[in-house]
Amino acid sequence: MATSEELEDFLRKVDHLDAVVRGEVTEEDMRKEKTPVNKTVITKDALYKTDVQANVPLQKVLDQQTFLKSIETDAAERAVRRKEKTKIAVKLKEEGNKAFKEGDYETAVKFYSEGLTQIRDMVVLYTNRAQAYLHLKRHTDAEADCETALMLDPACTKAYVHKGRALVGQKQYDQAVTVYTAILNHHPNKRKLVDEYIRQAQQAKDANAAETKAHQLFLEGDTHANNVVDVLDKLRSEGQPTVYYGGGLAILAEILKDDVSRTLYRTNCGLNIFTENRTISSGIQKVIKGSKDVTELELVLSALDVMDRSIIGNDENLSCLLKSPFIQETVFGLMSCASESIVYKCVILLLKMSFQPLGLTGIFINFDIQRLMVLLLTFIQTSNVGTKEGAALLCNIAEDKQFAKVIHDGVGVTVLPALENVMVKHKMISDGVMSSCLSFIGNMAHDCLIRKKISERNSLTDVFIEILSYHGGRLSNPSSQSMLHLVLGLLMNVTIDSSLPKEQSESLAMEIIPLLYSTDESLLEKLLIMISRLVPQSPALIIPSLIHAGILEKLQQNLEGGSTDLKKPSIRLLALLTQGSTDLRNGIAEDKAALERISMLLDEDDDTIIANTALCLGHCFEVKEAIEMLEDTDIVRTLLKKTDTINGTVKQNCAIALAKLAMSNQRHLERVRELGGIGILHSCMKYVK
């Protein structure tokens, strides 16, 4: 590598040569330039002399000014030319991207290369061309482009990724891991990306080792290895009856029992037998179209067994199966056929795939998820076997982060109607399967757009209420308790940013009220949260129903001895009740102990509890007796103290309660003055309506 001095000397010579060509500098000037000059020695006096005093000819000064001006002009011209070349390069890059998306990688390489003739230091052209080279299996070319890109931009993630993939293609797996790891030196937050590429490199390394071992055993005449190859050869032969191929597939499924046999199955193009053998392919299609021929059904069952056995502990086989062009339509077609056994085997195959990260990702990439959801829900609704596995597959898919984005557009017209058809039959479906379905809906409801579509489907909400009613009557049953937790959690999620219609709110409230005496604190918390959301929708019906059920006593018990999680919804509900019921306010006003217990909640550490306590007290302070009853307490000091907060809701509610005390009772007003709270009271009066 050239030293910086050598590089500077080279560039100087180039500049001088260019000047000679333009006639600005003579060869003699160049020879004089070679004379060593100590550039660090500066004649300080010269700095203070004029051009004339320094005996510098005027013409030479003008020549220098002209030279400097020409440099500026040249730089501007270069900038214009670069801008024009950049536009051309960008256009060529876009053409290359278009060809790449169409799978025409040779043309993509051509466009990227032409772009580089315009701008040699455009990093994206190198990384894009490297990616095209990878698809063409030109791994060394891809690696070279990535190295150039990294010279231009040492932090380019795409260059590291494509270089790693190029090294994997050259079976340099450990070097690829080193390259992937180097990304973290520049981007520590990309650990997840790096780990995934390292996993892929390790998978490729393991697959290569397995292929090498399998090939060696085959060459050495290993009986088991030869059996796999022999059976595949027989299955490729044409002209035999369906029963022959069904039996062959059954034998193949039996001998796919270790990594060697599964690797040989892949390396000997085992997947191709399902499409290349006309009898096997035809048999599968006939079953999809409704054939009930026993030999054809057996052939399909054996074919699914082969697929199932081939992916056990073998990520490479799993990847190949998921990428095979026939897999989606074959599985979807078979899931729609009349044979329950075949549909069940399809579900099991997909379930096994979904338990592996690679498999779940592959399902999202290669399958129409909405269509799969509908088929699974139909299977759960109609099948007598395998519904538990079908529900488990639903949940596995719904838990993936890609799920909501994939089903956004059609969820209201495909998935939700199919779900409703299943939920309507909740009494005929096992609690285990139904709980999986509720969990599935709950996972969907985490997405705000899907949640809105669920809440708008009133018929589905009616089913949720039916399920709650059914299991609410079986509260002593552990399975029903579990179902109540799920359906309440789902209803809480669905109503988090939207309200149920009045009739549904009333119906649901009537189912919840009898359950408010549950001793399960976690369940009671959900019930209280839910009933608090329902009260504003129909206070005229729900509040009297709650009071008649003796809710005040239950709430006081919760507030006195319950956990913080239970106190929060309890004081929230009490605030709603004191707002909507004069009788309840009067009842509390007559009970000093009750008022004092409520006031004590102002000392809690939770702002939500404090805000709702102040709101509840404010409602109670509309009753004169309640205000008088607290004359001998420290309620004024406590409320004043609580107004000193950044929490706007706490400040507002405490200010309102304090104002009601001071404006309605002289002793409380005097207490405010004594504590220097008049100014605070004035500043908070804006909150009092």
N, C-alpha and C positions, 0 to 999 in steps of 0.2 A: 504494500500500500504506500502511495506517495506521501511524503511529509508535507506539512502545510507550506514550508518554504518552497519545496519543489513545485507544488501546485500553484503558488503565487507567481513563481518564475515562469511557469508554462502559460498562465493566463496573461501575464505581461507581454510575453512574446507574441501571443495571438493578437493582442490589442495593437501592438506595434506593427505587426505584419498587415493587419487590416488597415492601419493608417498609411502604410507604404502603398498599398493597393489603391487607396483613395488619393495618393499624392500629397498627403499632409506631412509625412515624415520621410526623410531620405535614408538610404542605407548608411550614410555617414553618421546621421543622428543616432541610428541604432548602435553603431560601433562605439560612439561616445557614451551611450547609455550603459555599456558594459563596464565602464570604469567605475570601480567601487566608490561609493559615497557613504559617508557616515551620516545617516539621516537623523541621528539623535543630537548632532551638534548644530545648534541654532545661533546665528549671529544676532544677538539681542538688539544691537544698534539698528539693524536693518528694519526692525519692527517700527522704529520711530521716524524713518526716512520716507520722504515722498518718492514717487517713481523717478522724478528728475534727479533728486538728491542721490538716489541709489544707482544713478547712471544706467537706468534701464531704458532702452529705446522705446519711444511711444508706440511705434508700429508693433513691437513685440507684445506690449501690454494689450493692444487691440486684438492681436492674434490670439492671445490667451483668452480674452473675453469671448471672442468668436468661437474658440474651441469649447469653452464651457457651455456656451449657448447651444452649440451643436450637440453636445452630450445630452442636454436637457431635451432638445427636440427629438433626438434619437430614442431617449427613454419613453417619451410620450408616444412616439410612433410604435415602439415595441409594445406598449400597453394596449394601444388600439388593436394591433395585430393579434395580441394574445386574447383580447376580448372576442374578436371575430372567430379565432380558432376554437375558443372555448364553446361558443355557440354551436359550431359545427360538431365538436366532440360530444356535446350534450345530446344533440339530435341523433348522432350515430349511436350513442349509448341507449337512447330510448328505442331505436330500431332494434338494437341487440336484445333489449329486454323483451320486446314484443316477440321476437323469434324464439327467445328462451322459453317464454310462457307457452308457446305453441309446440315446444319440444324439438325445435329445429336448432340443435346446439351448434352444428357446424356453421350455420349462417350467423348465429349469435357471436361466435368467436370472430368471424370475419368483420362484423360491425364494430366490435370492441377493439379489434386490432387497428382498424381504420381510424377509430377515435384516438388511439394512442399515437398515430402519426401526426395528429394535430397538436395534442397536448401530452407530452411524455410523462408528466408528473401528476396526472389525474388518478388518484388512488382507487376510486370506485371502478374505473375501467379494468384495472388489474384484478380486483377481487371478483368482479362480475365474470371476467374471462376465466379466472381460476375455477369458478363454480361451473361454467360451461365445460371446461376441460374435465372436471370430475365426472360429469355425466357421459363424457366420451371415453372415460377410463384412461385419459392422458394425465396420469397422476404426477409424473415428474414435471410436466409443463405447468400444472396447477401449482405445485410446490414452488417453482421458480417465480411465478407471478406473485404469489403470496410473500415471498422473501423481498421482492422489489417493493411491494406495497408497505411492508413493515419498515423498510429503509426510509420511505417517504413519511410514514405515520406509524411510529413504534407502538401506539396505543390502539391500533385498528383491530377491533374484536373480530370482524369478519375475516380478516387476513389470518388471524390465529386459528379460527375455526376451520377454514378451508385448507389451511396448511396441515392441520391435524388430520383432517379427512383424507388428504392426499397421502399422508404417511401411513394411515390405516390401509389405504388402497395398495400401498407398497409393502404391507405386512410389517411395518416398523411401528408396532403397537406401543412400546414403551416410550419411544421418541414422541409419538402422538400425544401421550399423556403429559409429557413434559411441556409440549407446546400449549396444550389446553390449560395447564396449570399456570402458565406464564400470563394468561389473561388477568389473573387475580392481582398481579403486580400493578396493573393499571386500573382495573375495575374490581375492587374488593367486593362490591355488591352483586357481582354476577356469579356467586358461588353455586347457585342452583343450576345455571346454564352449564357451568364448567363440570359439575358433578354428572350431569346428564351425558355430556360428550365423553367423559371418562368412562362412564358405564357402557356406552356404545363401543368404545375402543376395547374395553375388556371383553364385551360380548363377542366382538369380532375375533379377538385373540383366542377365546375359548372355542369358538366355532372352528377356527382354523386348526387348532390342536385336535379337536374331535375328528375333523375331516381327515387329517393326516393319519391319525390312529386307525380310523375305519378303513381307509385305503390300504394301509399296511396290512391289516388283518385280512382284508380281501385278497391281497396279493399272496399272502402266506397260506391261503387256502382254509381260513377259519370257517368251520361248518356253519355257524350262526350267521356270519357275515354273508357267506355265499347264499344262504337260504333267502335272505332279504332280496338280494339281487336277482336270484332265480325266480322268485315269486313275482317280482316286478316285471321281469321279462315275459313271463307267462301271461300276466295281465295285459301286456301291450299287444299280444297276439290277437288277431281278429278271427272271426268265424265260429266262435264257440257260443253255446246257448247261455242265456242269462244266469241259469243256476250255476254254471261253471265259474263265471266271474264273481257271483255272490259268494261262492265258497272260497275263491281265491282271496277276496277282500277280507273275509273272516279270518283266514290263515294269516294274512299280512297283519291284521290288527293284533293277533295273538303274539307274533314274533317281534313286534315293536315294543320291546320291554326294557331296553337300556339305551344309553346315549349313542353307542356305536350303531345299533340298528336304526335308530331315528336319524342319525347323521347320514347313513348310507341311503336311507329312504329319500332324504332331501337331495343329496349329491347325485343320485341316480334318477332325478326328475320324477319322484313318486307322485307329486301333485298333478302332473300332466295326465295321469291315467283317467282322471275324472272328466277330462274334456277330449282327449285324443282317442280313447277307446269308444267307438260308436255305440256298442251295446251298453256299456256302463252309462255313458252320457244320455242315451235314449231312455234307459230305465229310470234315471233320476227325473227326467222331464215328464215321463208318463205318470209318475207318482205325483208330481207337482200338479198335473192336470186332472188328477182324481182317480188314477188307476188303483184298484184294490187287489191286483194280481199278487199272490203270495210271494212268488219268486222275485218280483220287482221290489216289493216291500222289504224283503230280506236283503236284497242287494243294497238298498238305500241305507238300511240300518247298519250294515257292515261298513259301508262307505263312511258314515258318520263316526263309527267306532275307530276307523283308521285315522280320520282327522283328529279325533279326541286323543288317541294314544300317541300320535306323532308330535304333539306339542307339549307333552308332559316334561317339565324341566328343560325344555329346549327353546330358548328365546328366538333363535334363528329360524326354526321351523314355524314358530308362532308368527313371526314377522312375515315370512313367505306366504303363509296361509291367508293372513289378513290382507296382503297386497295382491293376492291372486284375483284376476278379473271376474271370476265366476262366483266368488264366495257370497257376496251380498244377495244376488238374485237367487242363488241356490238355497241359501238359508231362509230368506223371506218366502220363497215359493214353498219350501217344505213346511214352514211354520203355518202356512195357510192350507195345508193338505188335510185330508180326512183322517189320517192315522194319528191318534193321540200319542202313540209310542214314538213316532218319528218327531212330532212337535216337541215332545219332552226331551228327546236326545239333542235337538237343536238348542233348546234352552240350556241344557247342561253344558254343551260345548261353549256357548256364549258366556255362561256364568264362570266357567274355568278361565276363559280369556280375561274376564273382567277382574279377576282376583290378582292379575299381574299388571303393574303399571304400563308396561309395553302393550299389553293386550287391550286395556281400557282405552289408551290413547289411540290404538289402531281401530277400535270400534268406532270412535268418534270421527276418525279420518275416512274410514271406508264404508260406513253404514249410514243410511238415512235414519237419524235418531228418532224423529217424530213417527215415522212408519214403524220402527222397531217398538216404540212405546205402545202404539195401538195394538200391534200383534201380541205383545206380552200381556197387556191388560185383557185382551180378548181370551187369551189362553187361561189367565187366572179366573176369569168369569165363567168359562165353559168347561174347564178340564176337571177331571176327578183325581188326577195325579200330577205331582210336580208343581203345584201352585206355590208352595213354600219357596222352591228354587226360583220360580218366576218372579216372586215378590222381592227376593234377595237381589236378583239381577237388576230389577227396577231401582232399588236403593243404591246399589253400587254405581249405576250410571248417573243417578240424580245427584250423588255426592261429588261428582267431578266438577271442577270449576268451569269447564266448557259448557256444561249442560244448559244453563239458563240462556246463554247467548244463542245456542243452536236451536232451541225450540221457541224462541220469542214469537216469531211471526205467526205460526199456526197453532199455538197451544190452545187457543180458545175454540177452534173448530175441529181439532183432532184429539189431542190428549185429554182435555177436560171432559168432553162428552164420554169418552171411553172410560175414564176414571169414575164418572158418575154411575155408569152402568154397573161397574163393579161394586161401588159403595152401597148402592140400593139393595144389593143382596147380602148386606153385612151379617144378617142373622144366619145365612147359609154358608158363610165362609169362615174358616177358623180365625180365632182371635190373632194368632201369630201372623197369618197372611194379611189380615185387616190392619194390624199395627204397622206392618211394612208399608202398606199402601198409604196410611196416614203419615208415616215418616217421609214417604216419597213426596206427598203433597207439601209437607212442611219444608222440605228442602227446596222445592220449587218456589214456595212463598217467600223465601229470603230475597228473591229478586223483586224489586218494586213494581215492575211492569206486569210480571206474571201474577203477583199478589193482587194487583188491581183487577185483573181479569177473573181471578178466583172470586173476589168479593162481589163482582158484578153478576156472577152466575148464582142467582138466588136459589135455584133448584138444588145446587150442590150444597149450599149452606143449610137448606132444609134437611138434607141427608145427614150433615154433621150434627144437627139438633136431634135427629132421630137416634143417632148412635149414642149421643150423650144421655138421652132419655132412657134408652135400653140398658146401658151399663150403669146409669145412676141408680136404677132399681136393684142392682146387684152389687152394691158398694162393698159388701163383705167379701166378695170374690176377688182375690189378688189379680186375676187376669182382667177383670172389669176395672179395677183401680188403675191398672196400667193403661187401659184404653181411655179412661177419663183424662189421665194426664196428657195423653197424646192429642186427643180431640180438643181439649181446652187450650193446650199450647198452640195448636193450629188456629183456633178461633182468635186467640190473642194476637197471633201474627197477622192474620187476615184483616183484623180491625185496627191495626196499629196506626194507619193513616186514613182510614175510611170507616164510616158508620154503617151498621145494618139498618134496613128499613124498619119502621116503627113496629109493624106486625111481627117481624122476625125477632126484634129486640124483646118484645113482650113474651113471645113464645119461649125464647131461650131463657129469659129471666125466670119464668115460672118453673123451668127445669132446674135452674141453679139454686134458687132459694132453699129448697128442702135439703140441699147438699152442704149448706153453709155451717152445719154442725158437725162436719167431718173432723175427726181427730188427727187426720194426716195433714200436718202443717203445710207441707209443700203443695198439696192439692188445694187446701183452703186458701193459700196465697193466690193461686191461679183463679179460683172461684171469685175471690174478692176483687181482683183486678178486672175480671170480666164483667161482674155485675156493676162495677163503677163506670164502665164504658157504656153500659146499657141504660142506666138511670136517666141520663139527659135525653134519650130518645123517646121515653114515655114516662116522665116523672109522676104524672097523675095516677098511673096504674102501679108502677113498680115500687114507688116509695111507700104507699100505704100497705102494699103486700109485704114489704120487708119489715115494717113496724109491727104489723099484725103477727109476723113470724117471730117476734121477740129479738130482732137484730141488735137493738141497743145494748142489751145485756151481753150478748156475744161479743160485740165490738169492744165493750169496756174490758172484758176478760182478755181480749187480744192485746189491748193497749197497756194493760197492767202487767201481764206476765209473758207476752209474746216476744219473739225475736224481732230485730230491726226489720227483717224482710216481711214479717207479718204486720208489724205496726204501720208500715208505709201504706199498704192498700186499705187498712182498717181506718186510719184517720182520714184518708182520702174519701172513703165512702161516708164517714160520719160528717164530713164537711158538706158533701152533696145532700145528705139527709137534713142537716140543720138549715141548709139553704131552702130546701123545698117543703119543709114541714113546720108550721107554726106550733103544732102540738108537741113535736119533738123538742123544739127550742124551749118551750115553756116547761117541759118535763125536766130538761137539764138545768134550767134556771132555778128550779125548786130544790135541786140536789147539790148542796155546796161541795160535798165530797167528790161528786162526778166532775164538777167544774174544776176543782183543784187538781184532780187526776189528769184532766185534759191539759190544764195549764202547765203541769210538770213536763209535758212533752216538748215545751219550748227549750228545755235544757238538753235535748238530744243532740247528737253530733251530726245528724243527717239533715241537710237543707230541705229535702222534700217533706220530711216529717214536720219540721219547723214551719214551713210555708203553709201546709194544710192545717196545722194546729191553729196558727194565727187566723186563717180563713174561717175555721170552725168557730173560734172564739168571737170573731167579728160578727158572725151570724147570731150567736147567743147574746151578744151585747145589745142587740135590738130589743131585748127584754130587760126592763128596768131592774127587776129583781136580781138578775144575774150580775149586773154592774154593782149594785149595792152589796151583794153577798161577798164581793171580792175587795171591799174597802179596806179591810184589815190585812190584806196580803201584799206581797211585793210584786204584783203583776205589772205595775207601771214601770218599775226599774227594769224588769225582765224584758218587756216589750221595747223600751228605749234602747237597751243594750243590743237587741236583735236588729234594730234599724241600722246599726253600724256594720254594714256588710256590702259586698260587691254584688251579691245575688239580688237581682231586681225584684224577683217574685217574693222573696222573704221580706225585703225592705217594704214593698208595697202592702203586703198583707198585714205586717206588724204595724205599719203606719195607720192603716184603716182601723184596726182594732184599738190602737192607742187613741186615735181621734174620737172614736165613739165613746171611749171611757171619759176623756177629758171634757167633751162637749155635753155630756149627759149627767155628770156628777161633779159637784164642786170639790169634794175631797180629793178625787183623782186629779182634777185640774191643779189644785194646790200642790199635790205630790209631784206633778210634772214640773211646776215652777221650782220647787225645792231642789230637784235633781238637775236643774239647768237645762230642761228639755224643751223649753218653749221654742227655741231656735230650730231644734231638730224637728219639732212638731210642725212648725211653719214650712220647713223645707220638704216635709213629707206630705203636706196637705194636698199637693197636686194629685196624689194617688186616691184621695177621697172623693168619690163621685156624689 
